[in-house]
Each structure stands twice: as structure tokens, then as C-alpha cells.
């Protein structure tokens, strides 16, 4: 793998982690008013976790 491709892969990981941190900081500030909003927040966390796991599996050849 060329050094430019490695740099792109590392930059992608950094961008994804920044987005995840921003999302979680946003979720911490939200005041839920009913159970549906809490369920939506749980679904968001689940989807982000699954997407990070799939990216990790793809990069490590686990699939």
C-alpha cells in the first residue's frame, strides 16, 4: 500500500472519530421529554456502534 493510501485511510479514521465524538456530545446535551426520544437516541448509538464495528472488521479482514 502506498504512503498516500495509508494517509487517506488514517485521515478517514480521524474524520469518523471526530464525527462520532460530536454526535455523542450532542446526545449528552439533549434533554429527552418522552420515551420515544430516548428510544431514538438508543437506535442512533446502536447504528453508530454497528457501523464502527463493520469498518473495523473490513479493515482487519474479519468478514
Buried (B, 14 or more C-beta within 10 A) or exposed (E): EEEEEEEEEEEEBEEBEEEBEEEEEEBEEEEEEEEEEEEEBEEBEEEBEEEBEEEEEEEEEEE
